[in-house]
Amino acid sequence: MLIVGLGNPGPNYEKTRHNIGFMVIDELVKRTQASKISNASFKGELFKFSNHFLLKPQTYMNLSGESIAAVKNFYKIENVIVIHDDLDLPFGTLRFKIGGGHGGHNGLRSTDAKISPEYIRVRMGIGKPEHKGEVASYVLSNFSADEAKHLPQWIAQAADATEELLKKSLDEVSAQHTVKKFQLK
């Protein structure tokens, strides 16, 4: 299985909403003690544990599919999980599905174009800005102080669910780990 977290490389983006996928991959790397694989042609940070791979594309969001396709094709991987931020879900929401549209998410658009849209999606709701014209600045901004307090718990839950996807069906994981509404306290 190839598990991908979407995000943008570099310290300027490290704590932004768009990088929630990278944050979950970082947690999984720690948990699994995955070893790093170096290969510049992958255009990403790649780690391996057991027979599974963890990937943080370093192409910037809009070209994520290039890195994903390079790893998928090189290792002949059938199944892919993509962990990503989702503007259409409230902050803290955690949902799962296979396939579907990209909803304007450029990382998903690139991935769909390179490998097809038929992969498992771990959708992490980040909420949306008040005005549609603020989407780009919103996804590239850091989480609020209240949201940041809840990030470790939310990231851990997404990592738990992702690990379960390696052993259980999507329906089982969805029933156990879906968070429909998260309350900031």
Phi, psi and omega per residue, in radians:
M1 nan 2.421 3.025
L2 -1.834 2.102 3.126
I3 -1.912 2.091 -3.048
V4 -2.021 2.354 2.976
G5 -1.921 2.209 3.139
L6 -1.489 2.544 3.123
G7 3.094 -3.016 3.094
N8 -2.072 2.475 -3.131
P9 -1.324 2.762 3.010
G10 1.778 2.676 -3.082
P11 -1.136 -0.441 3.134
N12 -1.141 -0.444 -3.071
Y13 -1.855 -0.102 -2.958
E14 -0.855 -0.762 -3.051
K15 -1.873 0.333 -3.102
T16 -1.460 2.813 3.124
R17 -1.016 -0.673 -3.115
H18 -1.134 -0.292 -3.078
N19 -1.731 0.262 -3.131
I20 -1.042 -0.576 3.096
G21 -1.107 -0.736 3.071
F22 -1.057 -0.703 -3.103
M23 -1.089 -0.689 3.120
V24 -1.207 -0.703 3.097
I25 -1.076 -0.751 3.097
D26 -0.997 -0.728 3.105
E27 -1.127 -0.743 3.134
L28 -1.164 -0.652 3.087
V29 -1.056 -0.772 3.113
K30 -1.086 -0.847 -3.077
R31 -1.087 -0.746 -3.022
T32 -1.612 -0.129 -3.053
Q33 0.905 0.752 -3.128
A34 -1.105 2.558 3.124
S35 -1.695 2.517 -3.093
K36 -1.386 2.457 3.089
I37 -1.993 2.231 3.131
S38 -1.784 2.162 3.056
N39 -2.865 1.857 -3.064
A40 -1.035 -0.481 -3.099
S41 -1.197 -0.264 3.114
F42 -1.372 -0.290 -3.141
K43 0.902 0.726 -3.130
G44 -2.954 2.940 3.004
E45 -1.539 2.064 -3.066
L46 -2.076 2.383 3.131
F47 -2.282 2.688 3.127
K48 -2.300 2.422 2.956
F49 -2.495 2.474 -3.031
S50 0.830 -2.204 3.100
N51 -1.864 0.422 -3.052
H52 -2.064 2.699 -3.126
F53 -2.142 2.518 3.061
L54 -2.057 2.292 -3.049
L55 -2.307 2.333 2.959
K56 -2.077 1.705 3.139
P57 -0.997 2.423 -3.136
Q58 -1.912 0.444 -3.071
T59 -1.645 -0.002 -2.897
Y60 1.281 2.702 -2.972
M61 -0.890 -0.822 -3.001
N62 -1.094 -0.306 -3.114
L63 -2.099 0.345 -3.099
S64 -0.917 -0.657 -3.099
G65 -1.029 -0.510 3.126
E66 -1.091 -0.808 3.141
S67 -1.169 -0.773 -3.126
I68 -1.066 -0.826 -3.133
A69 -1.104 -0.674 -3.135
A70 -1.065 -0.800 3.138
V71 -1.215 -0.813 -3.116
K72 -1.011 -0.793 -3.106
N73 -1.261 -0.704 -3.122
F74 -1.089 -0.789 -3.103
Y75 -1.636 0.025 3.141
K76 0.940 0.893 -3.106
I77 -1.536 2.269 3.139
E78 -1.441 -0.866 -2.963
N79 -1.804 2.357 -3.108
V80 -2.260 2.425 2.995
I81 -2.031 2.282 3.085
V82 -2.076 2.153 3.130
I83 -1.766 2.177 -3.036
H84 -2.609 2.792 3.035
D85 -1.310 2.633 -3.128
D86 -2.417 1.959 3.138
L87 -1.142 -0.477 -3.047
D88 -1.400 -0.049 3.129
L89 -2.040 2.496 3.117
P90 -1.099 2.728 3.135
F91 -0.909 2.368 3.057
G92 1.547 -0.139 3.110
T93 -1.201 2.537 3.090
L94 -2.373 2.054 -3.127
R95 -2.384 2.869 -3.030
F96 -2.391 2.505 3.039
K97 -2.869 2.906 3.012
I98 -1.955 2.310 3.062
G99 1.218 -2.909 -3.118
G100 1.909 -3.131 -3.138
G101 -1.398 3.009 -3.133
H102 -1.576 -0.222 3.081
G103 1.012 0.466 -3.135
G104 1.498 -0.030 3.141
H105 -1.369 2.004 -3.047
N106 -1.166 -0.516 3.072
G107 -1.167 -0.717 3.089
L108 -1.222 -0.684 3.117
R109 -1.007 -0.814 3.137
S110 -1.128 -0.747 3.140
T111 -1.113 -0.817 3.123
D112 -0.988 -0.750 -3.103
A113 -1.153 -0.575 -3.058
K114 -1.580 -0.585 -3.068
I115 -2.203 -0.028 -3.038
S116 1.544 2.781 -3.101
P117 -1.440 0.078 -3.049
E118 -1.559 1.262 3.064
Y119 -2.427 2.833 3.124
I120 -1.329 2.353 3.118
R121 -2.020 2.242 2.989
V122 -1.786 1.846 -3.015
R123 -1.675 2.084 -3.105
M124 -1.962 1.912 -3.070
G125 -1.184 2.280 3.111
I126 -2.030 0.038 -3.081
G127 1.285 -3.101 -3.140
K128 -2.374 2.759 3.123
P129 -1.248 2.879 3.126
E130 -1.089 -0.669 -3.079
H131 -2.057 2.390 -3.101
K132 -0.996 -0.567 -3.119
G133 -1.191 -0.137 -3.105
E134 -1.753 0.122 -3.041
V135 -0.995 -0.871 -3.084
A136 -1.057 -0.812 -3.134
S137 -1.207 -0.551 3.140
Y138 -1.157 -0.885 -3.091
V139 -1.181 -0.440 3.141
L140 -1.650 0.174 3.087
S141 -1.755 2.789 3.116
N142 -1.253 2.762 3.036
F143 -1.122 2.648 3.081
S144 -1.157 2.904 3.133
A145 -1.044 -0.740 3.121
D146 -1.119 -0.746 3.121
E147 -1.139 -0.732 -3.094
A148 -1.041 -0.570 3.113
K149 -1.078 -0.540 -3.064
H150 -1.676 -0.117 -3.094
L151 -1.009 -0.831 -3.103
P152 -0.994 -0.729 3.136
Q153 -1.149 -0.764 -3.109
W154 -1.179 -0.753 3.097
I155 -1.097 -0.743 3.110
A156 -1.079 -0.722 3.137
Q157 -1.147 -0.713 3.099
A158 -1.138 -0.675 3.097
A159 -1.145 -0.741 3.080
D160 -0.988 -0.857 -3.106
A161 -1.085 -0.722 -3.138
T162 -1.118 -0.739 3.082
E163 -1.080 -0.665 3.120
E164 -1.144 -0.570 3.125
L165 -1.104 -0.323 3.093
L166 -1.342 -0.283 -3.057
K167 -2.126 -0.424 -3.016
K168 -2.156 2.932 3.124
S169 -1.271 2.795 3.092
L170 -1.028 -0.709 3.138
D171 -1.092 -0.742 3.129
E172 -1.114 -0.798 -3.127
V173 -1.148 -0.736 3.130
S174 -1.068 -0.759 3.139
A175 -1.105 -0.607 -3.069
Q176 -1.523 -0.579 -2.952
H177 -2.012 -0.088 3.141
T178 -1.092 2.310 3.021
V179 -2.063 1.965 -3.076
K180 -1.488 -0.617 -3.132
K181 -2.563 2.217 -3.105
F182 -1.922 2.316 -3.134
Q183 -1.802 2.073 3.005
L184 -1.270 2.370 -3.119
K185 -1.975 nan nan
